[in-house]
Amino acid sequence: MPWPVSDRIITMRLPLSKDNFATIISVYAPTMTNTNENKEAVYNQLASVLSGIPRTDKLLLIGDFNARIGKDNDK
């Protein structure tokens, strides 16, 4: 069952076999127009979620991180 961490982060842990699990994290990062405080809060939440995942789990991180590529990336 999905577990909402916030309005931007949802996790789910699925059994693969007897002692193996997969953790799926879905992230919708704030857009570039958000304040630095909002962006930092989401990435701090994500770091907290990642630190709580057992190292033996398979990890799938999916999301929209609003990446900027190229020389004209300041907009």
PQR file of N, CA, C, O and H, with PARSE charges and radii, in Angstrom:
ATOM      1  N   MET A   1       0.845  -1.181   0.000 -0.4000 1.5000
ATOM      2  CA  MET A   1       0.000   0.000   0.000 -0.0000 2.0000
ATOM      3  C   MET A   1       0.891   1.245   0.000  0.5500 1.7000
ATOM      4  O   MET A   1       1.867   1.300   0.749 -0.5500 1.4000
ATOM      5  N   PRO A   2       0.573   2.240  -0.824 -0.5600 1.5000
ATOM      6  CA  PRO A   2       1.365   3.483  -0.857  0.2800 2.0000
ATOM      7  C   PRO A   2       1.295   4.229   0.470  0.5500 1.7000
ATOM      8  O   PRO A   2       0.274   4.231   1.158 -0.5500 1.4000
ATOM      9  N   TRP A   3       2.407   4.856   0.800 -0.4000 1.5000
ATOM     10  CA  TRP A   3       2.489   5.643   2.022 -0.0000 2.0000
ATOM     11  C   TRP A   3       2.882   7.060   1.644  0.5500 1.7000
ATOM     12  O   TRP A   3       4.022   7.291   1.240 -0.5500 1.4000
ATOM     13  H   TRP A   3       3.237   4.855   0.241  0.4000 1.0000
ATOM     14  N   PRO A   4       1.951   8.032   1.767 -0.5600 1.5000
ATOM     15  CA  PRO A   4       2.303   9.411   1.431  0.2800 2.0000
ATOM     16  C   PRO A   4       3.173  10.037   2.517  0.5500 1.7000
ATOM     17  O   PRO A   4       2.792  10.073   3.687 -0.5500 1.4000
ATOM     18  N   VAL A   5       4.324  10.520   2.124 -0.4000 1.5000
ATOM     19  CA  VAL A   5       5.223  11.221   3.041 -0.0000 2.0000
ATOM     20  C   VAL A   5       4.810  12.688   3.108  0.5500 1.7000
ATOM     21  O   VAL A   5       4.805  13.307   4.172 -0.5500 1.4000
ATOM     22  H   VAL A   5       4.633  10.491   1.173  0.4000 1.0000
ATOM     23  N   SER A   6       4.466  13.219   1.943 -0.4000 1.5000
ATOM     24  CA  SER A   6       4.005  14.604   1.828 -0.0000 2.0000
ATOM     25  C   SER A   6       3.178  14.697   0.554  0.5500 1.7000
ATOM     26  O   SER A   6       2.899  13.684  -0.087 -0.5500 1.4000
ATOM     27  H   SER A   6       4.471  12.716   1.079  0.4000 1.0000
ATOM     28  N   ASP A   7       2.790  15.902   0.193 -0.4000 1.5000
ATOM     29  CA  ASP A   7       2.050  16.060  -1.056 -0.0000 2.0000
ATOM     30  C   ASP A   7       2.950  15.896  -2.274  0.5500 1.7000
ATOM     31  O   ASP A   7       2.458  15.917  -3.402 -0.5500 1.4000
ATOM     32  H   ASP A   7       3.017  16.725   0.714  0.4000 1.0000
ATOM     33  N   ARG A   8       4.261  15.732  -2.075 -0.4000 1.5000
ATOM     34  CA  ARG A   8       5.199  15.587  -3.182 -0.0000 2.0000
ATOM     35  C   ARG A   8       5.976  14.269  -3.175  0.5500 1.7000
ATOM     36  O   ARG A   8       6.660  13.960  -4.151 -0.5500 1.4000
ATOM     37  H   ARG A   8       4.661  15.715  -1.159  0.4000 1.0000
ATOM     38  N   ILE A   9       5.886  13.490  -2.100 -0.4000 1.5000
ATOM     39  CA  ILE A   9       6.650  12.241  -2.002 -0.0000 2.0000
ATOM     40  C   ILE A   9       5.735  11.117  -1.518  0.5500 1.7000
ATOM     41  O   ILE A   9       5.046  11.246  -0.506 -0.5500 1.4000
ATOM     42  H   ILE A   9       5.330  13.741  -1.308  0.4000 1.0000
ATOM     43  N   ILE A  10       5.746  10.008  -2.268 -0.4000 1.5000
ATOM     44  CA  ILE A  10       4.987   8.815  -1.890 -0.0000 2.0000
ATOM     45  C   ILE A  10       5.928   7.623  -1.983  0.5500 1.7000
ATOM     46  O   ILE A  10       6.716   7.515  -2.922 -0.5500 1.4000
ATOM     47  H   ILE A  10       6.306   9.903  -3.091  0.4000 1.0000
ATOM     48  N   THR A  11       5.841   6.729  -1.002 -0.4000 1.5000
ATOM     49  CA  THR A  11       6.674   5.522  -1.040 -0.0000 2.0000
ATOM     50  C   THR A  11       5.788   4.283  -1.000  0.5500 1.7000
ATOM     51  O   THR A  11       4.636   4.326  -0.567 -0.5500 1.4000
ATOM     52  H   THR A  11       5.201   6.816  -0.239  0.4000 1.0000
ATOM     53  N   MET A  12       6.363   3.181  -1.466 -0.4000 1.5000
ATOM     54  CA  MET A  12       5.689   1.897  -1.400 -0.0000 2.0000
ATOM     55  C   MET A  12       6.753   0.820  -1.275  0.5500 1.7000
ATOM     56  O   MET A  12       7.760   0.855  -1.981 -0.5500 1.4000
ATOM     57  H   MET A  12       7.298   3.146  -1.818  0.4000 1.0000
ATOM     58  N   ARG A  13       6.537  -0.132  -0.386 -0.4000 1.5000
ATOM     59  CA  ARG A  13       7.468  -1.254  -0.208 -0.0000 2.0000
ATOM     60  C   ARG A  13       6.758  -2.530  -0.610  0.5500 1.7000
ATOM     61  O   ARG A  13       5.704  -2.865  -0.071 -0.5500 1.4000
ATOM     62  H   ARG A  13       5.718  -0.160   0.188  0.4000 1.0000
ATOM     63  N   LEU A  14       7.343  -3.237  -1.560 -0.4000 1.5000
ATOM     64  CA  LEU A  14       6.729  -4.440  -2.111 -0.0000 2.0000
ATOM     65  C   LEU A  14       7.598  -5.669  -1.845  0.5500 1.7000
ATOM     66  O   LEU A  14       8.818  -5.609  -2.002 -0.5500 1.4000
ATOM     67  H   LEU A  14       8.200  -2.965  -1.998  0.4000 1.0000
ATOM     68  N   PRO A  15       6.984  -6.775  -1.445 -0.5600 1.5000
ATOM     69  CA  PRO A  15       7.759  -8.009  -1.274  0.2800 2.0000
ATOM     70  C   PRO A  15       8.090  -8.613  -2.638  0.5500 1.7000
ATOM     71  O   PRO A  15       7.225  -8.722  -3.506 -0.5500 1.4000
ATOM     72  N   LEU A  16       9.346  -9.003  -2.813 -0.4000 1.5000
ATOM     73  CA  LEU A  16       9.779  -9.662  -4.046 -0.0000 2.0000
ATOM     74  C   LEU A  16       9.844 -11.171  -3.864  0.5500 1.7000
ATOM     75  O   LEU A  16       9.450 -11.936  -4.745 -0.5500 1.4000
ATOM     76  H   LEU A  16      10.049  -8.915  -2.108  0.4000 1.0000
ATOM     77  N   SER A  17      10.346 -11.583  -2.715 -0.4000 1.5000
ATOM     78  CA  SER A  17      10.413 -12.991  -2.344 -0.0000 2.0000
ATOM     79  C   SER A  17      10.448 -13.033  -0.820  0.5500 1.7000
ATOM     80  O   SER A  17      10.171 -12.025  -0.169 -0.5500 1.4000
ATOM     81  H   SER A  17      10.666 -10.961  -2.000  0.4000 1.0000
ATOM     82  N   LYS A  18      10.775 -14.160  -0.254 -0.4000 1.5000
ATOM     83  CA  LYS A  18      10.706 -14.342   1.203 -0.0000 2.0000
ATOM     84  C   LYS A  18      11.408 -13.236   1.989  0.5500 1.7000
ATOM     85  O   LYS A  18      10.814 -12.663   2.902 -0.5500 1.4000
ATOM     86  H   LYS A  18      10.999 -14.979  -0.782  0.4000 1.0000
ATOM     87  N   ASP A  19      12.646 -12.930   1.653 -0.4000 1.5000
ATOM     88  CA  ASP A  19      13.414 -11.932   2.408 -0.0000 2.0000
ATOM     89  C   ASP A  19      13.858 -10.735   1.559  0.5500 1.7000
ATOM     90  O   ASP A  19      14.732  -9.976   1.978 -0.5500 1.4000
ATOM     91  H   ASP A  19      13.128 -13.396   0.911  0.4000 1.0000
ATOM     92  N   ASN A  20      13.275 -10.560   0.390 -0.4000 1.5000
ATOM     93  CA  ASN A  20      13.678  -9.473  -0.500 -0.0000 2.0000
ATOM     94  C   ASN A  20      12.513  -8.525  -0.750  0.5500 1.7000
ATOM     95  O   ASN A  20      11.376  -8.949  -0.961 -0.5500 1.4000
ATOM     96  H   ASN A  20      12.564 -11.177   0.049  0.4000 1.0000
ATOM     97  N   PHE A  21      12.824  -7.229  -0.719 -0.4000 1.5000
ATOM     98  CA  PHE A  21      11.813  -6.207  -0.925 -0.0000 2.0000
ATOM     99  C   PHE A  21      12.302  -5.176  -1.924  0.5500 1.7000
ATOM    100  O   PHE A  21      13.503  -5.003  -2.134 -0.5500 1.4000
ATOM    101  H   PHE A  21      13.747  -6.885  -0.547  0.4000 1.0000
ATOM    102  N   ALA A  22      11.341  -4.493  -2.537 -0.4000 1.5000
ATOM    103  CA  ALA A  22      11.630  -3.354  -3.399 -0.0000 2.0000
ATOM    104  C   ALA A  22      10.909  -2.150  -2.809  0.5500 1.7000
ATOM    105  O   ALA A  22       9.741  -2.235  -2.427 -0.5500 1.4000
ATOM    106  H   ALA A  22      10.365  -4.634  -2.367  0.4000 1.0000
ATOM    107  N   THR A  23      11.609  -1.041  -2.742 -0.4000 1.5000
ATOM    108  CA  THR A  23      11.001   0.205  -2.298 -0.0000 2.0000
ATOM    109  C   THR A  23      10.915   1.135  -3.497  0.5500 1.7000
ATOM    110  O   THR A  23      11.904   1.378  -4.189 -0.5500 1.4000
ATOM    111  H   THR A  23      12.557  -0.971  -3.052  0.4000 1.0000
ATOM    112  N   ILE A  24       9.719   1.649  -3.728 -0.4000 1.5000
ATOM    113  CA  ILE A  24       9.483   2.595  -4.818 -0.0000 2.0000
ATOM    114  C   ILE A  24       9.206   3.952  -4.195  0.5500 1.7000
ATOM    115  O   ILE A  24       8.384   4.079  -3.288 -0.5500 1.4000
ATOM    116  H   ILE A  24       8.916   1.452  -3.166  0.4000 1.0000
ATOM    117  N   ILE A  25       9.898   4.957  -4.690 -0.4000 1.5000
ATOM    118  CA  ILE A  25       9.688   6.325  -4.217 -0.0000 2.0000
ATOM    119  C   ILE A  25       9.305   7.173  -5.420  0.5500 1.7000
ATOM    120  O   ILE A  25      10.035   7.234  -6.409 -0.5500 1.4000
ATOM    121  H   ILE A  25      10.566   4.854  -5.427  0.4000 1.0000
ATOM    122  N   SER A  26       8.160   7.821  -5.324 -0.4000 1.5000
ATOM    123  CA  SER A  26       7.709   8.730  -6.368 -0.0000 2.0000
ATOM    124  C   SER A  26       7.830  10.150  -5.837  0.5500 1.7000
ATOM    125  O   SER A  26       7.307  10.481  -4.773 -0.5500 1.4000
ATOM    126  H   SER A  26       7.567   7.771  -4.520  0.4000 1.0000
ATOM    127  N   VAL A  27       8.531  10.982  -6.600 -0.4000 1.5000
ATOM    128  CA  VAL A  27       8.795  12.356  -6.162 -0.0000 2.0000
ATOM    129  C   VAL A  27       8.365  13.338  -7.242  0.5500 1.7000
ATOM    130  O   VAL A  27       8.670  13.152  -8.419 -0.5500 1.4000
ATOM    131  H   VAL A  27       8.956  10.714  -7.464  0.4000 1.0000
ATOM    132  N   TYR A  28       7.667  14.365  -6.841 -0.4000 1.5000
ATOM    133  CA  TYR A  28       7.364  15.482  -7.723 -0.0000 2.0000
ATOM    134  C   TYR A  28       8.025  16.703  -7.098  0.5500 1.7000
ATOM    135  O   TYR A  28       7.494  17.305  -6.165 -0.5500 1.4000
ATOM    136  H   TYR A  28       7.418  14.516  -5.884  0.4000 1.0000
ATOM    137  N   ALA A  29       9.191  17.057  -7.626 -0.4000 1.5000
ATOM    138  CA  ALA A  29       9.974  18.155  -7.060 -0.0000 2.0000
ATOM    139  C   ALA A  29       9.318  19.493  -7.363  0.5500 1.7000
ATOM    140  O   ALA A  29       8.619  19.621  -8.368 -0.5500 1.4000
ATOM    141  H   ALA A  29       9.622  16.568  -8.384  0.4000 1.0000
ATOM    142  N   PRO A  30       9.530  20.491  -6.512 -0.5600 1.5000
ATOM    143  CA  PRO A  30       8.986  21.820  -6.780  0.2800 2.0000
ATOM    144  C   PRO A  30       9.635  22.430  -8.018  0.5500 1.7000
ATOM    145  O   PRO A  30      10.796  22.154  -8.322 -0.5500 1.4000
ATOM    146  N   THR A  31       8.888  23.249  -8.718 -0.4000 1.5000
ATOM    147  CA  THR A  31       9.411  23.896  -9.914 -0.0000 2.0000
ATOM    148  C   THR A  31      10.421  24.969  -9.529  0.5500 1.7000
ATOM    149  O   THR A  31      10.543  25.350  -8.365 -0.5500 1.4000
ATOM    150  H   THR A  31       7.945  23.473  -8.471  0.4000 1.0000
ATOM    151  N   MET A  32      11.133  25.440 -10.532 -0.4000 1.5000
ATOM    152  CA  MET A  32      12.172  26.444 -10.302 -0.0000 2.0000
ATOM    153  C   MET A  32      11.601  27.753  -9.750  0.5500 1.7000
ATOM    154  O   MET A  32      12.336  28.547  -9.163 -0.5500 1.4000
ATOM    155  H   MET A  32      11.033  25.131 -11.478  0.4000 1.0000
ATOM    156  N   THR A  33      10.304  27.982  -9.932 -0.4000 1.5000
ATOM    157  CA  THR A  33       9.703  29.234  -9.451 -0.0000 2.0000
ATOM    158  C   THR A  33       9.377  29.196  -7.960  0.5500 1.7000
ATOM    159  O   THR A  33       9.027  30.227  -7.386 -0.5500 1.4000
ATOM    160  H   THR A  33       9.707  27.337 -10.409  0.4000 1.0000
ATOM    161  N   ASN A  34       9.486  28.032  -7.323 -0.4000 1.5000
ATOM    162  CA  ASN A  34       9.262  27.936  -5.878 -0.0000 2.0000
ATOM    163  C   ASN A  34      10.415  28.578  -5.119  0.5500 1.7000
ATOM    164  O   ASN A  34      11.506  28.764  -5.658 -0.5500 1.4000
ATOM    165  H   ASN A  34       9.770  27.194  -7.790  0.4000 1.0000
ATOM    166  N   THR A  35      10.161  28.905  -3.885 -0.4000 1.5000
ATOM    167  CA  THR A  35      11.218  29.490  -3.059 -0.0000 2.0000
ATOM    168  C   THR A  35      12.290  28.446  -2.765  0.5500 1.7000
ATOM    169  O   THR A  35      12.033  27.243  -2.801 -0.5500 1.4000
ATOM    170  H   THR A  35       9.275  28.754  -3.447  0.4000 1.0000
ATOM    171  N   ASN A  36      13.480  28.922  -2.477 -0.4000 1.5000
ATOM    172  CA  ASN A  36      14.561  28.008  -2.109 -0.0000 2.0000
ATOM    173  C   ASN A  36      14.202  27.212  -0.869  0.5500 1.7000
ATOM    174  O   ASN A  36      14.607  26.055  -0.749 -0.5500 1.4000
ATOM    175  H   ASN A  36      13.689  29.900  -2.447  0.4000 1.0000
ATOM    176  N   GLU A  37      13.457  27.796   0.052 -0.4000 1.5000
ATOM    177  CA  GLU A  37      13.051  27.100   1.273 -0.0000 2.0000
ATOM    178  C   GLU A  37      12.151  25.912   0.937  0.5500 1.7000
ATOM    179  O   GLU A  37      12.318  24.832   1.502 -0.5500 1.4000
ATOM    180  H   GLU A  37      13.128  28.735  -0.046  0.4000 1.0000
ATOM    181  N   ASN A  38      11.191  26.104   0.013 -0.4000 1.5000
ATOM    182  CA  ASN A  38      10.315  25.003  -0.390 -0.0000 2.0000
ATOM    183  C   ASN A  38      11.098  23.889  -1.065  0.5500 1.7000
ATOM    184  O   ASN A  38      10.894  22.710  -0.775 -0.5500 1.4000
ATOM    185  H   ASN A  38      11.055  26.982  -0.446  0.4000 1.0000
ATOM    186  N   LYS A  39      11.995  24.268  -1.968 -0.4000 1.5000
ATOM    187  CA  LYS A  39      12.801  23.262  -2.661 -0.0000 2.0000
ATOM    188  C   LYS A  39      13.682  22.503  -1.675  0.5500 1.7000
ATOM    189  O   LYS A  39      13.785  21.278  -1.747 -0.5500 1.4000
ATOM    190  H   LYS A  39      12.160  25.226  -2.204  0.4000 1.0000
ATOM    191  N   GLU A  40      14.307  23.214  -0.767 -0.4000 1.5000
ATOM    192  CA  GLU A  40      15.172  22.574   0.221 -0.0000 2.0000
ATOM    193  C   GLU A  40      14.387  21.637   1.127  0.5500 1.7000
ATOM    194  O   GLU A  40      14.884  20.571   1.492 -0.5500 1.4000
ATOM    195  H   GLU A  40      14.223  24.209  -0.708  0.4000 1.0000
ATOM    196  N   ALA A  41      13.167  22.019   1.494 -0.4000 1.5000
ATOM    197  CA  ALA A  41      12.334  21.177   2.362 -0.0000 2.0000
ATOM    198  C   ALA A  41      12.008  19.847   1.685  0.5500 1.7000
ATOM    199  O   ALA A  41      12.053  18.799   2.328 -0.5500 1.4000
ATOM    200  H   ALA A  41      12.763  22.884   1.198  0.4000 1.0000
ATOM    201  N   VAL A  42      11.681  19.881   0.395 -0.4000 1.5000
ATOM    202  CA  VAL A  42      11.363  18.644  -0.321 -0.0000 2.0000
ATOM    203  C   VAL A  42      12.594  17.749  -0.407  0.5500 1.7000
ATOM    204  O   VAL A  42      12.500  16.544  -0.169 -0.5500 1.4000
ATOM    205  H   VAL A  42      11.645  20.733  -0.128  0.4000 1.0000
ATOM    206  N   TYR A  43      13.745  18.323  -0.745 -0.4000 1.5000
ATOM    207  CA  TYR A  43      14.955  17.500  -0.846 -0.0000 2.0000
ATOM    208  C   TYR A  43      15.415  16.992   0.521  0.5500 1.7000
ATOM    209  O   TYR A  43      16.005  15.915   0.600 -0.5500 1.4000
ATOM    210  H   TYR A  43      13.822  19.301  -0.938  0.4000 1.0000
ATOM    211  N   ASN A  44      15.163  17.730   1.587 -0.4000 1.5000
ATOM    212  CA  ASN A  44      15.458  17.230   2.930 -0.0000 2.0000
ATOM    213  C   ASN A  44      14.538  16.068   3.290  0.5500 1.7000
ATOM    214  O   ASN A  44      14.977  15.091   3.896 -0.5500 1.4000
ATOM    215  H   ASN A  44      14.683  18.605   1.524  0.4000 1.0000
ATOM    216  N   GLN A  45      13.254  16.173   2.916 -0.4000 1.5000
ATOM    217  CA  GLN A  45      12.324  15.064   3.141 -0.0000 2.0000
ATOM    218  C   GLN A  45      12.763  13.836   2.363  0.5500 1.7000
ATOM    219  O   GLN A  45      12.733  12.724   2.889 -0.5500 1.4000
ATOM    220  H   GLN A  45      12.897  16.967   2.423  0.4000 1.0000
ATOM    221  N   LEU A  46      13.171  14.029   1.115 -0.4000 1.5000
ATOM    222  CA  LEU A  46      13.630  12.909   0.296 -0.0000 2.0000
ATOM    223  C   LEU A  46      14.864  12.258   0.914  0.5500 1.7000
ATOM    224  O   LEU A  46      14.959  11.032   0.951 -0.5500 1.4000
ATOM    225  H   LEU A  46      13.196  14.933   0.688  0.4000 1.0000
ATOM    226  N   ALA A  47      15.793  13.049   1.392 -0.4000 1.5000
ATOM    227  CA  ALA A  47      16.993  12.503   2.036 -0.0000 2.0000
ATOM    228  C   ALA A  47      16.615  11.692   3.268  0.5500 1.7000
ATOM    229  O   ALA A  47      17.197  10.639   3.525 -0.5500 1.4000
ATOM    230  H   ALA A  47      15.716  14.046   1.362  0.4000 1.0000
ATOM    231  N   SER A  48      15.649  12.177   4.023 -0.4000 1.5000
ATOM    232  CA  SER A  48      15.188  11.462   5.215 -0.0000 2.0000
ATOM    233  C   SER A  48      14.556  10.122   4.835  0.5500 1.7000
ATOM    234  O   SER A  48      14.812   9.102   5.474 -0.5500 1.4000
ATOM    235  H   SER A  48      15.175  13.032   3.814  0.4000 1.0000
ATOM    236  N   VAL A  49      13.730  10.134   3.791 -0.4000 1.5000
ATOM    237  CA  VAL A  49      13.106   8.896   3.326 -0.0000 2.0000
ATOM    238  C   VAL A  49      14.169   7.906   2.866  0.5500 1.7000
ATOM    239  O   VAL A  49      14.119   6.730   3.226 -0.5500 1.4000
ATOM    240  H   VAL A  49      13.522  10.963   3.271  0.4000 1.0000
ATOM    241  N   LEU A  50      15.125   8.371   2.078 -0.4000 1.5000
ATOM    242  CA  LEU A  50      16.181   7.495   1.568 -0.0000 2.0000
ATOM    243  C   LEU A  50      17.017   6.890   2.693  0.5500 1.7000
ATOM    244  O   LEU A  50      17.430   5.734   2.609 -0.5500 1.4000
ATOM    245  H   LEU A  50      15.165   9.326   1.785  0.4000 1.0000
ATOM    246  N   SER A  51      17.265   7.668   3.742 -0.4000 1.5000
ATOM    247  CA  SER A  51      18.083   7.146   4.846 -0.0000 2.0000
ATOM    248  C   SER A  51      17.347   6.075   5.645  0.5500 1.7000
ATOM    249  O   SER A  51      17.980   5.294   6.356 -0.5500 1.4000
ATOM    250  H   SER A  51      16.930   8.607   3.810  0.4000 1.0000
ATOM    251  N   GLY A  52      16.022   6.026   5.539 -0.4000 1.5000
ATOM    252  CA  GLY A  52      15.241   5.034   6.278 -0.0000 2.0000
ATOM    253  C   GLY A  52      14.989   3.738   5.533  0.5500 1.7000
ATOM    254  O   GLY A  52      14.370   2.826   6.081 -0.5500 1.4000
ATOM    255  H   GLY A  52      15.507   6.660   4.962  0.4000 1.0000
ATOM    256  N   ILE A  53      15.451   3.637   4.303 -0.4000 1.5000
ATOM    257  CA  ILE A  53      15.228   2.426   3.513 -0.0000 2.0000
ATOM    258  C   ILE A  53      16.315   1.411   3.830  0.5500 1.7000
ATOM    259  O   ILE A  53      17.499   1.746   3.806 -0.5500 1.4000
ATOM    260  H   ILE A  53      15.954   4.378   3.858  0.4000 1.0000
ATOM    261  N   PRO A  54      15.930   0.174   4.127 -0.5600 1.5000
ATOM    262  CA  PRO A  54      16.944  -0.852   4.391  0.2800 2.0000
ATOM    263  C   PRO A  54      17.892  -1.004   3.200  0.5500 1.7000
ATOM    264  O   PRO A  54      17.456  -0.979   2.049 -0.5500 1.4000
ATOM    265  N   ARG A  55      19.162  -1.158   3.472 -0.4000 1.5000
ATOM    266  CA  ARG A  55      20.170  -1.253   2.406 -0.0000 2.0000
ATOM    267  C   ARG A  55      19.990  -2.493   1.539  0.5500 1.7000
ATOM    268  O   ARG A  55      20.499  -2.543   0.419 -0.5500 1.4000
ATOM    269  H   ARG A  55      19.516  -1.178   4.407  0.4000 1.0000
ATOM    270  N   THR A  56      19.281  -3.479   2.038 -0.4000 1.5000
ATOM    271  CA  THR A  56      19.077  -4.701   1.265 -0.0000 2.0000
ATOM    272  C   THR A  56      17.937  -4.576   0.261  0.5500 1.7000
ATOM    273  O   THR A  56      17.799  -5.428  -0.617 -0.5500 1.4000
ATOM    274  H   THR A  56      18.868  -3.437   2.948  0.4000 1.0000
ATOM    275  N   ASP A  57      17.122  -3.535   0.373 -0.4000 1.5000
ATOM    276  CA  ASP A  57      16.011  -3.335  -0.555 -0.0000 2.0000
ATOM    277  C   ASP A  57      16.519  -2.913  -1.931  0.5500 1.7000
ATOM    278  O   ASP A  57      17.532  -2.225  -2.052 -0.5500 1.4000
ATOM    279  H   ASP A  57      17.235  -2.843   1.086  0.4000 1.0000
ATOM    280  N   LYS A  58      15.801  -3.333  -2.954 -0.4000 1.5000
ATOM    281  CA  LYS A  58      16.002  -2.792  -4.299 -0.0000 2.0000
ATOM    282  C   LYS A  58      15.283  -1.449  -4.295  0.5500 1.7000
ATOM    283  O   LYS A  58      14.212  -1.326  -3.700 -0.5500 1.4000
ATOM    284  H   LYS A  58      14.978  -3.892  -2.856  0.4000 1.0000
ATOM    285  N   LEU A  59      15.846  -0.457  -4.941 -0.4000 1.5000
ATOM    286  CA  LEU A  59      15.286   0.888  -4.894 -0.0000 2.0000
ATOM    287  C   LEU A  59      14.945   1.378  -6.290  0.5500 1.7000
ATOM    288  O   LEU A  59      15.755   1.288  -7.213 -0.5500 1.4000
ATOM    289  H   LEU A  59      16.716  -0.557  -5.424  0.4000 1.0000
ATOM    290  N   LEU A  60      13.737   1.895  -6.428 -0.4000 1.5000
ATOM    291  CA  LEU A  60      13.313   2.525  -7.666 -0.0000 2.0000
ATOM    292  C   LEU A  60      12.838   3.924  -7.316  0.5500 1.7000
ATOM    293  O   LEU A  60      11.872   4.098  -6.573 -0.5500 1.4000
ATOM    294  H   LEU A  60      13.079   1.968  -5.678  0.4000 1.0000
ATOM    295  N   LEU A  61      13.522   4.909  -7.854 -0.4000 1.5000
ATOM    296  CA  LEU A  61      13.192   6.311  -7.605 -0.0000 2.0000
ATOM    297  C   LEU A  61      12.674   6.896  -8.908  0.5500 1.7000
ATOM    298  O   LEU A  61      13.395   6.962  -9.903 -0.5500 1.4000
ATOM    299  H   LEU A  61      14.307   4.767  -8.457  0.4000 1.0000
ATOM    300  N   ILE A  62      11.419   7.319  -8.892 -0.4000 1.5000
ATOM    301  CA  ILE A  62      10.838   7.908 -10.090 -0.0000 2.0000
ATOM    302  C   ILE A  62      10.299   9.286  -9.742  0.5500 1.7000
ATOM    303  O   ILE A  62       9.856   9.525  -8.619 -0.5500 1.4000
ATOM    304  H   ILE A  62      10.833   7.266  -8.083  0.4000 1.0000
ATOM    305  N   GLY A  63      10.340  10.180 -10.703 -0.4000 1.5000
ATOM    306  CA  GLY A  63       9.796  11.489 -10.408 -0.0000 2.0000
ATOM    307  C   GLY A  63      10.102  12.520 -11.452  0.5500 1.7000
ATOM    308  O   GLY A  63      10.699  12.245 -12.493 -0.5500 1.4000
ATOM    309  H   GLY A  63      10.700   9.986 -11.615  0.4000 1.0000
ATOM    310  N   ASP A  64       9.678  13.703 -11.140 -0.4000 1.5000
ATOM    311  CA  ASP A  64       9.883  14.866 -11.982 -0.0000 2.0000
ATOM    312  C   ASP A  64      10.738  15.835 -11.183  0.5500 1.7000
ATOM    313  O   ASP A  64      10.255  16.479 -10.251 -0.5500 1.4000
ATOM    314  H   ASP A  64       9.194  13.926 -10.294  0.4000 1.0000
ATOM    315  N   PHE A  65      12.011  15.937 -11.550 -0.4000 1.5000
ATOM    316  CA  PHE A  65      12.936  16.782 -10.805 -0.0000 2.0000
ATOM    317  C   PHE A  65      13.195  18.118 -11.499  0.5500 1.7000
ATOM    318  O   PHE A  65      14.083  18.867 -11.092 -0.5500 1.4000
ATOM    319  H   PHE A  65      12.404  15.414 -12.307  0.4000 1.0000
ATOM    320  N   ASN A  66      12.419  18.420 -12.551 -0.4000 1.5000
ATOM    321  CA  ASN A  66      12.517  19.713 -13.228 -0.0000 2.0000
ATOM    322  C   ASN A  66      13.953  20.071 -13.600  0.5500 1.7000
ATOM    323  O   ASN A  66      14.415  21.184 -13.349 -0.5500 1.4000
ATOM    324  H   ASN A  66      11.697  17.811 -12.882  0.4000 1.0000
ATOM    325  N   ALA A  67      14.639  19.125 -14.192 -0.4000 1.5000
ATOM    326  CA  ALA A  67      16.041  19.338 -14.546 -0.0000 2.0000
ATOM    327  C   ALA A  67      16.194  20.396 -15.627  0.5500 1.7000
ATOM    328  O   ALA A  67      15.336  20.553 -16.496 -0.5500 1.4000
ATOM    329  H   ALA A  67      14.264  18.220 -14.395  0.4000 1.0000
ATOM    330  N   ARG A  68      17.297  21.110 -15.554 -0.4000 1.5000
ATOM    331  CA  ARG A  68      17.667  22.092 -16.576 -0.0000 2.0000
ATOM    332  C   ARG A  68      18.990  21.668 -17.176  0.5500 1.7000
ATOM    333  O   ARG A  68      19.943  21.365 -16.458 -0.5500 1.4000
ATOM    334  H   ARG A  68      17.995  20.982 -14.849  0.4000 1.0000
ATOM    335  N   ILE A  69      19.041  21.648 -18.501 -0.4000 1.5000
ATOM    336  CA  ILE A  69      20.250  21.216 -19.186 -0.0000 2.0000
ATOM    337  C   ILE A  69      20.644  22.272 -20.197  0.5500 1.7000
ATOM    338  O   ILE A  69      19.781  22.879 -20.830 -0.5500 1.4000
ATOM    339  H   ILE A  69      18.267  21.894 -19.084  0.4000 1.0000
ATOM    340  N   GLY A  70      21.941  22.498 -20.354 -0.4000 1.5000
ATOM    341  CA  GLY A  70      22.428  23.432 -21.358 -0.0000 2.0000
ATOM    342  C   GLY A  70      22.886  24.741 -20.757  0.5500 1.7000
ATOM    343  O   GLY A  70      22.856  24.936 -19.542 -0.5500 1.4000
ATOM    344  H   GLY A  70      22.642  22.004 -19.839  0.4000 1.0000
ATOM    345  N   LYS A  71      23.313  25.636 -21.636 -0.4000 1.5000
ATOM    346  CA  LYS A  71      23.870  26.906 -21.186 -0.0000 2.0000
ATOM    347  C   LYS A  71      22.796  27.893 -20.737  0.5500 1.7000
ATOM    348  O   LYS A  71      23.065  28.753 -19.898 -0.5500 1.4000
ATOM    349  H   LYS A  71      23.338  25.478 -22.623  0.4000 1.0000
ATOM    350  N   ASP A  72      21.593  27.785 -21.277 -0.4000 1.5000
ATOM    351  CA  ASP A  72      20.514  28.723 -20.951 -0.0000 2.0000
ATOM    352  C   ASP A  72      19.600  28.082 -19.900  0.5500 1.7000
ATOM    353  O   ASP A  72      18.430  27.817 -20.177 -0.5500 1.4000
ATOM    354  H   ASP A  72      21.374  27.086 -21.958  0.4000 1.0000
ATOM    355  N   ASN A  73      20.131  27.832 -18.693 -0.4000 1.5000
ATOM    356  CA  ASN A  73      19.359  27.127 -17.678 -0.0000 2.0000
ATOM    357  C   ASN A  73      19.039  27.999 -16.460  0.5500 1.7000
ATOM    358  O   ASN A  73      18.716  27.478 -15.393 -0.5500 1.4000
ATOM    359  H   ASN A  73      21.081  28.047 -18.468  0.4000 1.0000
ATOM    360  N   ASP A  74      19.124  29.290 -16.614 -0.4000 1.5000
ATOM    361  CA  ASP A  74      18.856  30.165 -15.468 -0.0000 2.0000
ATOM    362  C   ASP A  74      17.424  30.683 -15.451  0.5500 1.7000
ATOM    363  O   ASP A  74      17.097  31.521 -14.611 -0.5500 1.4000
ATOM    364  H   ASP A  74      19.386  29.713 -17.481  0.4000 1.0000
ATOM    365  N   LYS A  75      16.574  30.222 -16.333 -0.4000 1.5000
ATOM    366  CA  LYS A  75      15.182  30.676 -16.394 -0.0000 2.0000
ATOM    367  C   LYS A  75      14.271  29.778 -15.637  0.5500 1.7000
ATOM    368  O   LYS A  75      13.065  30.020 -15.589 -0.5500 1.4000
ATOM    369  H   LYS A  75      16.840  29.541 -17.015  0.4000 1.0000
TER
END
